[in-house]
């Protein structure tokens, strides 16, 4: 089990400029949805963006501290264009 704050800290350690929203989908601390906004995603495809996030959480994923992860990624410009921003 890993806390939402730990998930956010792990992502920010790899993507220091990131705005991160973490949602615990089940309340069990192992099924999360993360929304990440970062300049690091500029010029990268969606798969590459998601790989950056998965890379930041690699240890938690490999030890199954995080069992399931849904990822949404945006550049700051793309985030501004979304209704969710």
N, CA, C and O atoms as a CHARMM CRD file, in Angstrom:
* protein
*
  340
    1    1 UNK  N      0.84900  -1.17400   0.00000 PROA 1      0.00000
    2    1 UNK  CA     0.00000   0.00000   0.00000 PROA 1      0.00000
    3    1 UNK  C      0.89400   1.23700   0.00000 PROA 1      0.00000
    4    1 UNK  O      1.93900   1.27600   0.65000 PROA 1      0.00000
    5    2 UNK  N      0.45900   2.22800  -0.73500 PROA 2      0.00000
    6    2 UNK  CA     1.21700   3.46300  -0.86300 PROA 2      0.00000
    7    2 UNK  C      0.21900   4.62300  -0.79900 PROA 2      0.00000
    8    2 UNK  O     -0.89600   4.52400  -1.31200 PROA 2      0.00000
    9    3 UNK  N      0.62400   5.69900  -0.17500 PROA 3      0.00000
   10    3 UNK  CA    -0.31100   6.81600  -0.00100 PROA 3      0.00000
   11    3 UNK  C     -0.35100   7.69400  -1.25400 PROA 3      0.00000
   12    3 UNK  O      0.60400   7.70700  -2.03200 PROA 3      0.00000
   13    4 UNK  N     -1.44400   8.42500  -1.45100 PROA 4      0.00000
   14    4 UNK  CA    -1.50200   9.36100  -2.58100 PROA 4      0.00000
   15    4 UNK  C     -0.37000  10.38800  -2.52300 PROA 4      0.00000
   16    4 UNK  O      0.13800  10.80200  -3.56500 PROA 4      0.00000
   17    5 UNK  N      0.02500  10.79900  -1.33400 PROA 5      0.00000
   18    5 UNK  CA     1.11400  11.76000  -1.19600 PROA 5      0.00000
   19    5 UNK  C      2.43900  11.16000  -1.66700 PROA 5      0.00000
   20    5 UNK  O      3.26000  11.85500  -2.26500 PROA 5      0.00000
   21    6 UNK  N      2.64400   9.88700  -1.40100 PROA 6      0.00000
   22    6 UNK  CA     3.85600   9.22100  -1.86200 PROA 6      0.00000
   23    6 UNK  C      3.86000   9.10100  -3.38200 PROA 6      0.00000
   24    6 UNK  O      4.89800   9.27900  -4.01900 PROA 6      0.00000
   25    7 UNK  N      2.70700   8.80100  -3.95800 PROA 7      0.00000
   26    7 UNK  CA     2.61200   8.72100  -5.42400 PROA 7      0.00000
   27    7 UNK  C      2.95800  10.07900  -6.02800 PROA 7      0.00000
   28    7 UNK  O      3.73800  10.15700  -6.97700 PROA 7      0.00000
   29    8 UNK  N      2.38600  11.13200  -5.48800 PROA 8      0.00000
   30    8 UNK  CA     2.67000  12.47800  -5.99400 PROA 8      0.00000
   31    8 UNK  C      4.15500  12.80400  -5.85800 PROA 8      0.00000
   32    8 UNK  O      4.75500  13.34300  -6.78800 PROA 8      0.00000
   33    9 UNK  N      4.75100  12.48700  -4.71900 PROA 9      0.00000
   34    9 UNK  CA     6.16700  12.79400  -4.49200 PROA 9      0.00000
   35    9 UNK  C      7.06200  12.03300  -5.46600 PROA 9      0.00000
   36    9 UNK  O      8.05600  12.57500  -5.94900 PROA 9      0.00000
   37   10 UNK  N      6.71600  10.79100  -5.75300 PROA 10     0.00000
   38   10 UNK  CA     7.53200   9.99700  -6.67900 PROA 10     0.00000
   39   10 UNK  C      7.47900  10.58700  -8.08500 PROA 10     0.00000
   40   10 UNK  O      8.49200  10.62600  -8.78300 PROA 10     0.00000
   41   11 UNK  N      6.30300  11.04500  -8.49900 PROA 11     0.00000
   42   11 UNK  CA     6.18200  11.64900  -9.82600 PROA 11     0.00000
   43   11 UNK  C      6.94500  12.97300  -9.87000 PROA 11     0.00000
   44   11 UNK  O      7.64900  13.25200 -10.84000 PROA 11     0.00000
   45   12 UNK  N      6.80700  13.78000  -8.83200 PROA 12     0.00000
   46   12 UNK  CA     7.49300  15.08100  -8.80700 PROA 12     0.00000
   47   12 UNK  C      9.00800  14.93000  -8.70400 PROA 12     0.00000
   48   12 UNK  O      9.74400  15.82100  -9.12800 PROA 12     0.00000
   49   13 UNK  N      9.48300  13.82600  -8.15300 PROA 13     0.00000
   50   13 UNK  CA    10.92700  13.59200  -8.09900 PROA 13     0.00000
   51   13 UNK  C     11.50000  13.44500  -9.50900 PROA 13     0.00000
   52   13 UNK  O     12.63500  13.84900  -9.76300 PROA 13     0.00000
   53   14 UNK  N     10.71900  12.86700 -10.42500 PROA 14     0.00000
   54   14 UNK  CA    11.17400  12.67400 -11.80600 PROA 14     0.00000
   55   14 UNK  C     10.76400  13.81700 -12.70800 PROA 14     0.00000
   56   14 UNK  O     11.46400  14.12700 -13.67200 PROA 14     0.00000
   57   15 UNK  N      9.63900  14.45200 -12.41000 PROA 15     0.00000
   58   15 UNK  CA     9.11600  15.55100 -13.22400 PROA 15     0.00000
   59   15 UNK  C      8.86700  16.73900 -12.28800 PROA 15     0.00000
   60   15 UNK  O      7.72500  17.00500 -11.91300 PROA 15     0.00000
   61   16 UNK  N      9.93600  17.45400 -11.91100 PROA 16     0.00000
   62   16 UNK  CA     9.81400  18.48700 -10.86200 PROA 16     0.00000
   63   16 UNK  C      8.80700  19.59500 -11.16100 PROA 16     0.00000
   64   16 UNK  O      8.26700  20.19700 -10.23400 PROA 16     0.00000
   65   17 UNK  N      8.54800  19.87000 -12.42200 PROA 17     0.00000
   66   17 UNK  CA     7.60500  20.94500 -12.74700 PROA 17     0.00000
   67   17 UNK  C      6.15600  20.46800 -12.74700 PROA 17     0.00000
   68   17 UNK  O      5.24200  21.27200 -12.92900 PROA 17     0.00000
   69   18 UNK  N      5.94200  19.19000 -12.54900 PROA 18     0.00000
   70   18 UNK  CA     4.61800  18.60400 -12.75500 PROA 18     0.00000
   71   18 UNK  C      3.58400  19.08400 -11.74200 PROA 18     0.00000
   72   18 UNK  O      3.86700  19.26100 -10.55700 PROA 18     0.00000
   73   19 UNK  N      2.38000  19.28700 -12.25800 PROA 19     0.00000
   74   19 UNK  CA     1.19900  19.42600 -11.41800 PROA 19     0.00000
   75   19 UNK  C      0.57200  18.03700 -11.40600 PROA 19     0.00000
   76   19 UNK  O      0.28300  17.46700 -12.45800 PROA 19     0.00000
   77   20 UNK  N      0.36800  17.50700 -10.22300 PROA 20     0.00000
   78   20 UNK  CA    -0.06100  16.10800 -10.09900 PROA 20     0.00000
   79   20 UNK  C     -1.33900  16.03600  -9.26900 PROA 20     0.00000
   80   20 UNK  O     -1.41800  16.59900  -8.17700 PROA 20     0.00000
   81   21 UNK  N     -2.33000  15.34000  -9.80100 PROA 21     0.00000
   82   21 UNK  CA    -3.53300  15.02300  -9.05200 PROA 21     0.00000
   83   21 UNK  C     -3.58300  13.50300  -8.91500 PROA 21     0.00000
   84   21 UNK  O     -3.47500  12.78000  -9.90600 PROA 21     0.00000
   85   22 UNK  N     -3.74700  13.03000  -7.69500 PROA 22     0.00000
   86   22 UNK  CA    -3.78400  11.58800  -7.44100 PROA 22     0.00000
   87   22 UNK  C     -5.13400  11.24600  -6.84800 PROA 22     0.00000
   88   22 UNK  O     -5.57700  11.86300  -5.87900 PROA 22     0.00000
   89   23 UNK  N     -5.78200  10.25700  -7.43600 PROA 23     0.00000
   90   23 UNK  CA    -7.07900   9.81000  -6.93700 PROA 23     0.00000
   91   23 UNK  C     -6.98700   8.32400  -6.59800 PROA 23     0.00000
   92   23 UNK  O     -6.65100   7.49900  -7.44800 PROA 23     0.00000
   93   24 UNK  N     -7.28900   7.99900  -5.34500 PROA 24     0.00000
   94   24 UNK  CA    -7.33400   6.59900  -4.91600 PROA 24     0.00000
   95   24 UNK  C     -8.69600   6.04300  -5.33500 PROA 24     0.00000
   96   24 UNK  O     -9.72200   6.42000  -4.76800 PROA 24     0.00000
   97   25 UNK  N     -8.70800   5.16500  -6.30800 PROA 25     0.00000
   98   25 UNK  CA    -9.96400   4.72900  -6.92300 PROA 25     0.00000
   99   25 UNK  C    -10.78800   3.79200  -6.04600 PROA 25     0.00000
  100   25 UNK  O    -12.00900   3.72900  -6.18500 PROA 25     0.00000
  101   26 UNK  N    -10.12800   3.06400  -5.14500 PROA 26     0.00000
  102   26 UNK  CA   -10.86000   2.08800  -4.33500 PROA 26     0.00000
  103   26 UNK  C    -10.78900   2.36800  -2.84400 PROA 26     0.00000
  104   26 UNK  O    -11.51500   1.75200  -2.06400 PROA 26     0.00000
  105   27 UNK  N     -9.92700   3.28500  -2.44100 PROA 27     0.00000
  106   27 UNK  CA    -9.72800   3.54900  -1.01900 PROA 27     0.00000
  107   27 UNK  C     -8.76500   2.57300  -0.37600 PROA 27     0.00000
  108   27 UNK  O     -8.50400   2.66200   0.82400 PROA 27     0.00000
  109   28 UNK  N     -8.23600   1.64900  -1.14900 PROA 28     0.00000
  110   28 UNK  CA    -7.32500   0.64300  -0.62600 PROA 28     0.00000
  111   28 UNK  C     -5.85900   0.98300  -0.73600 PROA 28     0.00000
  112   28 UNK  O     -5.00900   0.25600  -0.22200 PROA 28     0.00000
  113   29 UNK  N     -5.54800   2.09800  -1.41200 PROA 29     0.00000
  114   29 UNK  CA    -4.15700   2.50900  -1.51500 PROA 29     0.00000
  115   29 UNK  C     -3.33800   1.75300  -2.53800 PROA 29     0.00000
  116   29 UNK  O     -2.10900   1.78700  -2.49500 PROA 29     0.00000
  117   30 UNK  N     -4.00900   1.06500  -3.46600 PROA 30     0.00000
  118   30 UNK  CA    -3.23000   0.37000  -4.49200 PROA 30     0.00000
  119   30 UNK  C     -3.83000   0.47500  -5.89900 PROA 30     0.00000
  120   30 UNK  O     -3.28400  -0.08900  -6.84700 PROA 30     0.00000
  121   31 UNK  N     -4.94000   1.18600  -6.03800 PROA 31     0.00000
  122   31 UNK  CA    -5.55300   1.44100  -7.34200 PROA 31     0.00000
  123   31 UNK  C     -5.69000   2.95600  -7.49800 PROA 31     0.00000
  124   31 UNK  O     -6.51400   3.59300  -6.84100 PROA 31     0.00000
  125   32 UNK  N     -4.86900   3.51100  -8.37800 PROA 32     0.00000
  126   32 UNK  CA    -4.83700   4.96000  -8.48600 PROA 32     0.00000
  127   32 UNK  C     -5.11600   5.43900  -9.90600 PROA 32     0.00000
  128   32 UNK  O     -4.90000   4.73000 -10.88900 PROA 32     0.00000
  129   33 UNK  N     -5.60700   6.67400  -9.96500 PROA 33     0.00000
  130   33 UNK  CA    -5.63800   7.42700 -11.21600 PROA 33     0.00000
  131   33 UNK  C     -4.81500   8.67500 -10.97800 PROA 33     0.00000
  132   33 UNK  O     -5.01500   9.37300  -9.98400 PROA 33     0.00000
  133   34 UNK  N     -3.89100   8.96200 -11.87800 PROA 34     0.00000
  134   34 UNK  CA    -3.08200  10.17400 -11.75600 PROA 34     0.00000
  135   34 UNK  C     -3.29300  11.03200 -12.99800 PROA 34     0.00000
  136   34 UNK  O     -3.35900  10.53300 -14.12100 PROA 34     0.00000
  137   35 UNK  N     -3.39400  12.31500 -12.76400 PROA 35     0.00000
  138   35 UNK  CA    -3.41300  13.30300 -13.83000 PROA 35     0.00000
  139   35 UNK  C     -2.16700  14.14400 -13.65100 PROA 35     0.00000
  140   35 UNK  O     -1.94900  14.73800 -12.59500 PROA 35     0.00000
  141   36 UNK  N     -1.34900  14.19000 -14.69700 PROA 36     0.00000
  142   36 UNK  CA    -0.05200  14.86100 -14.60700 PROA 36     0.00000
  143   36 UNK  C      0.05400  15.88500 -15.73100 PROA 36     0.00000
  144   36 UNK  O     -0.16600  15.56600 -16.90000 PROA 36     0.00000
  145   37 UNK  N      0.39000  17.10900 -15.36500 PROA 37     0.00000
  146   37 UNK  CA     0.60300  18.18900 -16.32900 PROA 37     0.00000
  147   37 UNK  C      2.06700  18.59700 -16.22500 PROA 37     0.00000
  148   37 UNK  O      2.53400  18.97000 -15.14900 PROA 37     0.00000
  149   38 UNK  N      2.79500  18.52800 -17.34500 PROA 38     0.00000
  150   38 UNK  CA     4.22400  18.83700 -17.29400 PROA 38     0.00000
  151   38 UNK  C      4.73600  19.31700 -18.64500 PROA 38     0.00000
  152   38 UNK  O      4.27700  18.87300 -19.69700 PROA 38     0.00000
  153   39 UNK  N      5.68700  20.22500 -18.59300 PROA 39     0.00000
  154   39 UNK  CA     6.37800  20.65600 -19.80900 PROA 39     0.00000
  155   39 UNK  C      7.20300  19.51700 -20.39700 PROA 39     0.00000
  156   39 UNK  O      7.50000  19.52800 -21.59200 PROA 39     0.00000
  157   40 UNK  N      7.57700  18.53900 -19.58500 PROA 40     0.00000
  158   40 UNK  CA     8.37100  17.40600 -20.06800 PROA 40     0.00000
  159   40 UNK  C      7.63000  16.59700 -21.13800 PROA 40     0.00000
  160   40 UNK  O      8.25000  15.82200 -21.86700 PROA 40     0.00000
  161   41 UNK  N      6.33100  16.76900 -21.23400 PROA 41     0.00000
  162   41 UNK  CA     5.54900  16.00300 -22.20900 PROA 41     0.00000
  163   41 UNK  C      5.53000  16.65700 -23.59300 PROA 41     0.00000
  164   41 UNK  O      5.09900  16.04400 -24.56900 PROA 41     0.00000
  165   42 UNK  N      5.99400  17.89400 -23.66900 PROA 42     0.00000
  166   42 UNK  CA     5.96800  18.61500 -24.95000 PROA 42     0.00000
  167   42 UNK  C      6.77100  17.86400 -26.00400 PROA 42     0.00000
  168   42 UNK  O      7.90500  17.45300 -25.75900 PROA 42     0.00000
  169   43 UNK  N      6.17700  17.69300 -27.16600 PROA 43     0.00000
  170   43 UNK  CA     6.84400  17.02600 -28.27500 PROA 43     0.00000
  171   43 UNK  C      6.86600  15.51500 -28.18900 PROA 43     0.00000
  172   43 UNK  O      7.42100  14.84900 -29.06300 PROA 43     0.00000
  173   44 UNK  N      6.26800  14.96800 -27.14200 PROA 44     0.00000
  174   44 UNK  CA     6.25100  13.51000 -26.97500 PROA 44     0.00000
  175   44 UNK  C      4.85400  12.97300 -27.26100 PROA 44     0.00000
  176   44 UNK  O      3.85400  13.65500 -27.03700 PROA 44     0.00000
  177   45 UNK  N      4.80300  11.75300 -27.75200 PROA 45     0.00000
  178   45 UNK  CA     3.53600  11.08600 -27.96800 PROA 45     0.00000
  179   45 UNK  C      2.94600  10.63600 -26.64700 PROA 45     0.00000
  180   45 UNK  O      3.62000  10.64900 -25.61700 PROA 45     0.00000
  181   46 UNK  N      1.68000  10.23600 -26.68200 PROA 46     0.00000
  182   46 UNK  CA     0.98400   9.81800 -25.46500 PROA 46     0.00000
  183   46 UNK  C      1.67600   8.63800 -24.78500 PROA 46     0.00000
  184   46 UNK  O      1.78600   8.60200 -23.56000 PROA 46     0.00000
  185   47 UNK  N      2.14000   7.67700 -25.57600 PROA 47     0.00000
  186   47 UNK  CA     2.81700   6.51600 -24.99100 PROA 47     0.00000
  187   47 UNK  C      4.08900   6.95400 -24.26900 PROA 47     0.00000
  188   47 UNK  O      4.37300   6.49300 -23.16300 PROA 47     0.00000
  189   48 UNK  N      4.85000   7.84400 -24.89900 PROA 48     0.00000
  190   48 UNK  CA     6.08000   8.33400 -24.26400 PROA 48     0.00000
  191   48 UNK  C      5.76400   9.11300 -22.98600 PROA 48     0.00000
  192   48 UNK  O      6.48700   9.00600 -21.99600 PROA 48     0.00000
  193   49 UNK  N      4.69600   9.88400 -23.00900 PROA 49     0.00000
  194   49 UNK  CA     4.29000  10.62600 -21.80600 PROA 49     0.00000
  195   49 UNK  C      3.95300   9.66400 -20.67500 PROA 49     0.00000
  196   49 UNK  O      4.37400   9.85600 -19.53400 PROA 49     0.00000
  197   50 UNK  N      3.19900   8.64200 -21.00200 PROA 50     0.00000
  198   50 UNK  CA     2.81000   7.66600 -19.98300 PROA 50     0.00000
  199   50 UNK  C      4.02700   6.88300 -19.48400 PROA 50     0.00000
  200   50 UNK  O      4.10300   6.52900 -18.30700 PROA 50     0.00000
  201   51 UNK  N      4.97400   6.61600 -20.38300 PROA 51     0.00000
  202   51 UNK  CA     6.19100   5.91200 -19.97100 PROA 51     0.00000
  203   51 UNK  C      6.97600   6.72700 -18.94300 PROA 51     0.00000
  204   51 UNK  O      7.57300   6.16000 -18.02800 PROA 51     0.00000
  205   52 UNK  N      6.97700   8.04500 -19.08700 PROA 52     0.00000
  206   52 UNK  CA     7.65200   8.89600 -18.10000 PROA 52     0.00000
  207   52 UNK  C      7.00300   8.74600 -16.72800 PROA 52     0.00000
  208   52 UNK  O      7.69800   8.67000 -15.71400 PROA 52     0.00000
  209   53 UNK  N      5.68600   8.70400 -16.69500 PROA 53     0.00000
  210   53 UNK  CA     4.97600   8.56400 -15.41300 PROA 53     0.00000
  211   53 UNK  C      5.20000   7.16700 -14.83800 PROA 53     0.00000
  212   53 UNK  O      5.48900   7.02000 -13.65000 PROA 53     0.00000
  213   54 UNK  N      5.06700   6.15100 -15.67400 PROA 54     0.00000
  214   54 UNK  CA     5.30200   4.78800 -15.19200 PROA 54     0.00000
  215   54 UNK  C      6.74000   4.63100 -14.71100 PROA 54     0.00000
  216   54 UNK  O      6.99800   3.92400 -13.73700 PROA 54     0.00000
  217   55 UNK  N      7.67600   5.28800 -15.39300 PROA 55     0.00000
  218   55 UNK  CA     9.07600   5.23500 -14.96500 PROA 55     0.00000
  219   55 UNK  C      9.26700   5.84900 -13.58300 PROA 55     0.00000
  220   55 UNK  O     10.03700   5.34100 -12.76800 PROA 55     0.00000
  221   56 UNK  N      8.56100   6.94000 -13.32800 PROA 56     0.00000
  222   56 UNK  CA     8.65500   7.58700 -12.02200 PROA 56     0.00000
  223   56 UNK  C      8.11500   6.68400 -10.91700 PROA 56     0.00000
  224   56 UNK  O      8.56400   6.75500  -9.77300 PROA 56     0.00000
  225   57 UNK  N      7.16200   5.84900 -11.26100 PROA 57     0.00000
  226   57 UNK  CA     6.51900   4.97000 -10.27000 PROA 57     0.00000
  227   57 UNK  C      7.00100   3.52600 -10.39900 PROA 57     0.00000
  228   57 UNK  O      6.38300   2.60600  -9.86300 PROA 57     0.00000
  229   58 UNK  N      8.10000   3.34000 -11.11100 PROA 58     0.00000
  230   58 UNK  CA     8.59000   1.99800 -11.41700 PROA 58     0.00000
  231   58 UNK  C      8.73300   1.08400 -10.22600 PROA 58     0.00000
  232   58 UNK  O      8.29900  -0.06700 -10.27100 PROA 58     0.00000
  233   59 UNK  N      9.33600   1.57700  -9.15900 PROA 59     0.00000
  234   59 UNK  CA     9.55500   0.71200  -7.99500 PROA 59     0.00000
  235   59 UNK  C      8.22500   0.29300  -7.36600 PROA 59     0.00000
  236   59 UNK  O      8.03600  -0.86800  -7.00300 PROA 59     0.00000
  237   60 UNK  N      7.31200   1.25500  -7.24400 PROA 60     0.00000
  238   60 UNK  CA     6.00200   0.94100  -6.64500 PROA 60     0.00000
  239   60 UNK  C      5.21800  -0.02000  -7.53500 PROA 60     0.00000
  240   60 UNK  O      4.46100  -0.85400  -7.03700 PROA 60     0.00000
  241   61 UNK  N      5.39700   0.09700  -8.84500 PROA 61     0.00000
  242   61 UNK  CA     4.70000  -0.80100  -9.76800 PROA 61     0.00000
  243   61 UNK  C      5.31900  -2.20700  -9.71500 PROA 61     0.00000
  244   61 UNK  O      4.59600  -3.20300  -9.70500 PROA 61     0.00000
  245   62 UNK  N      6.64400  -2.28200  -9.68000 PROA 62     0.00000
  246   62 UNK  CA     7.29900  -3.59100  -9.71500 PROA 62     0.00000
  247   62 UNK  C      7.10200  -4.37900  -8.42500 PROA 62     0.00000
  248   62 UNK  O      7.11100  -5.60900  -8.44000 PROA 62     0.00000
  249   63 UNK  N      6.92600  -3.67700  -7.31300 PROA 63     0.00000
  250   63 UNK  CA     6.68900  -4.37600  -6.04300 PROA 63     0.00000
  251   63 UNK  C      5.20200  -4.57900  -5.78200 PROA 63     0.00000
  252   63 UNK  O      4.81400  -5.13500  -4.75500 PROA 63     0.00000
  253   64 UNK  N      4.37100  -4.12100  -6.72200 PROA 64     0.00000
  254   64 UNK  CA     2.92100  -4.21400  -6.62600 PROA 64     0.00000
  255   64 UNK  C      2.34200  -3.42100  -5.46000 PROA 64     0.00000
  256   64 UNK  O      1.23000  -3.69600  -5.00900 PROA 64     0.00000
  257   65 UNK  N      3.10800  -2.42400  -4.96400 PROA 65     0.00000
  258   65 UNK  CA     2.53300  -1.47900  -4.01000 PROA 65     0.00000
  259   65 UNK  C      1.38800  -0.74600  -4.70000 PROA 65     0.00000
  260   65 UNK  O      0.37500  -0.41800  -4.08100 PROA 65     0.00000
  261   66 UNK  N      1.56900  -0.49600  -5.99300 PROA 66     0.00000
  262   66 UNK  CA     0.47200  -0.00300  -6.83600 PROA 66     0.00000
  263   66 UNK  C      0.06100  -1.16300  -7.72500 PROA 66     0.00000
  264   66 UNK  O      0.85600  -1.65900  -8.52300 PROA 66     0.00000
  265   67 UNK  N     -1.17700  -1.58800  -7.58100 PROA 67     0.00000
  266   67 UNK  CA    -1.66800  -2.73600  -8.34800 PROA 67     0.00000
  267   67 UNK  C     -2.22200  -2.29600  -9.70300 PROA 67     0.00000
  268   67 UNK  O     -2.04000  -2.98600 -10.70600 PROA 67     0.00000
  269   68 UNK  N     -2.89500  -1.14900  -9.72900 PROA 68     0.00000
  270   68 UNK  CA    -3.49000  -0.65200 -10.97300 PROA 68     0.00000
  271   68 UNK  C     -3.30400   0.85600 -11.03000 PROA 68     0.00000
  272   68 UNK  O     -3.42200   1.55100 -10.02100 PROA 68     0.00000
  273   69 UNK  N     -3.01000   1.35200 -12.23500 PROA 69     0.00000
  274   69 UNK  CA    -2.74800   2.77200 -12.40800 PROA 69     0.00000
  275   69 UNK  C     -3.35800   3.24600 -13.72100 PROA 69     0.00000
  276   69 UNK  O     -3.03700   2.72500 -14.78900 PROA 69     0.00000
  277   70 UNK  N     -4.23300   4.22900 -13.63200 PROA 70     0.00000
  278   70 UNK  CA    -4.76400   4.90500 -14.81600 PROA 70     0.00000
  279   70 UNK  C     -4.02700   6.23800 -14.90900 PROA 70     0.00000
  280   70 UNK  O     -3.88900   6.95300 -13.91700 PROA 70     0.00000
  281   71 UNK  N     -3.56100   6.55800 -16.09900 PROA 71     0.00000
  282   71 UNK  CA    -2.72000   7.74600 -16.28800 PROA 71     0.00000
  283   71 UNK  C     -3.35300   8.67600 -17.31000 PROA 71     0.00000
  284   71 UNK  O     -3.76200   8.25200 -18.39100 PROA 71     0.00000
  285   72 UNK  N     -3.42600   9.95900 -16.94600 PROA 72     0.00000
  286   72 UNK  CA    -3.81100  11.01500 -17.87400 PROA 72     0.00000
  287   72 UNK  C     -2.67700  12.02100 -17.86800 PROA 72     0.00000
  288   72 UNK  O     -2.25700  12.48000 -16.80500 PROA 72     0.00000
  289   73 UNK  N     -2.17800  12.36700 -19.04600 PROA 73     0.00000
  290   73 UNK  CA    -1.05700  13.29800 -19.13600 PROA 73     0.00000
  291   73 UNK  C     -1.39900  14.44000 -20.08300 PROA 73     0.00000
  292   73 UNK  O     -2.09900  14.26700 -21.08000 PROA 73     0.00000
  293   74 UNK  N     -0.88300  15.60200 -19.73700 PROA 74     0.00000
  294   74 UNK  CA    -1.12800  16.79600 -20.53700 PROA 74     0.00000
  295   74 UNK  C      0.10100  17.69600 -20.50400 PROA 74     0.00000
  296   74 UNK  O      0.80800  17.75800 -19.49900 PROA 74     0.00000
  297   75 UNK  N      0.34500  18.38300 -21.59400 PROA 75     0.00000
  298   75 UNK  CA     1.25500  19.52200 -21.54300 PROA 75     0.00000
  299   75 UNK  C      0.45400  20.66500 -20.92200 PROA 75     0.00000
  300   75 UNK  O     -0.77500  20.59800 -20.89700 PROA 75     0.00000
  301   76 UNK  N      1.10500  21.70000 -20.42500 PROA 76     0.00000
  302   76 UNK  CA     0.33600  22.82600 -19.86500 PROA 76     0.00000
  303   76 UNK  C     -0.63700  23.42400 -20.88200 PROA 76     0.00000
  304   76 UNK  O     -1.74500  23.81600 -20.51700 PROA 76     0.00000
  305   77 UNK  N     -0.23800  23.49600 -22.13900 PROA 77     0.00000
  306   77 UNK  CA    -1.11900  24.04900 -23.16200 PROA 77     0.00000
  307   77 UNK  C     -2.33500  23.15200 -23.38600 PROA 77     0.00000
  308   77 UNK  O     -3.45700  23.64400 -23.50300 PROA 77     0.00000
  309   78 UNK  N     -2.11800  21.85300 -23.44400 PROA 78     0.00000
  310   78 UNK  CA    -3.22400  20.91500 -23.63200 PROA 78     0.00000
  311   78 UNK  C     -4.15300  20.93200 -22.41900 PROA 78     0.00000
  312   78 UNK  O     -5.37000  20.82000 -22.56300 PROA 78     0.00000
  313   79 UNK  N     -3.57600  21.07400 -21.22600 PROA 79     0.00000
  314   79 UNK  CA    -4.38300  21.11900 -20.00000 PROA 79     0.00000
  315   79 UNK  C     -5.31000  22.32800 -20.01200 PROA 79     0.00000
  316   79 UNK  O     -6.47700  22.23000 -19.63400 PROA 79     0.00000
  317   80 UNK  N     -4.78100  23.47300 -20.45100 PROA 80     0.00000
  318   80 UNK  CA    -5.59400  24.68300 -20.50400 PROA 80     0.00000
  319   80 UNK  C     -6.77500  24.52800 -21.45200 PROA 80     0.00000
  320   80 UNK  O     -7.80900  25.16800 -21.26300 PROA 80     0.00000
  321   81 UNK  N     -6.63200  23.69700 -22.45300 PROA 81     0.00000
  322   81 UNK  CA    -7.68300  23.49600 -23.44400 PROA 81     0.00000
  323   81 UNK  C     -8.73300  22.47500 -23.01300 PROA 81     0.00000
  324   81 UNK  O     -9.75000  22.31000 -23.68700 PROA 81     0.00000
  325   82 UNK  N     -8.49100  21.77700 -21.87500 PROA 82     0.00000
  326   82 UNK  CA    -9.45100  20.76300 -21.43400 PROA 82     0.00000
  327   82 UNK  C    -10.52200  21.39000 -20.55200 PROA 82     0.00000
  328   82 UNK  O    -10.25000  22.35000 -19.83200 PROA 82     0.00000
  329   83 UNK  N    -11.70700  20.86600 -20.60200 PROA 83     0.00000
  330   83 UNK  CA   -12.76300  21.35700 -19.70800 PROA 83     0.00000
  331   83 UNK  C    -12.45900  21.07900 -18.23900 PROA 83     0.00000
  332   83 UNK  O    -12.98400  21.76800 -17.36400 PROA 83     0.00000
  333   84 UNK  N    -11.60800  20.06800 -17.94500 PROA 84     0.00000
  334   84 UNK  CA   -11.30400  19.69500 -16.56100 PROA 84     0.00000
  335   84 UNK  C    -10.36300  20.66900 -15.88100 PROA 84     0.00000
  336   84 UNK  O    -10.24900  20.66000 -14.65500 PROA 84     0.00000
  337   85 UNK  N     -9.68100  21.51600 -16.65800 PROA 85     0.00000
  338   85 UNK  CA    -8.67200  22.41200 -16.05400 PROA 85     0.00000
  339   85 UNK  C     -9.28600  23.55300 -15.29900 PROA 85     0.00000
  340   85 UNK  O     -8.56600  24.38200 -14.74200 PROA 85     0.00000
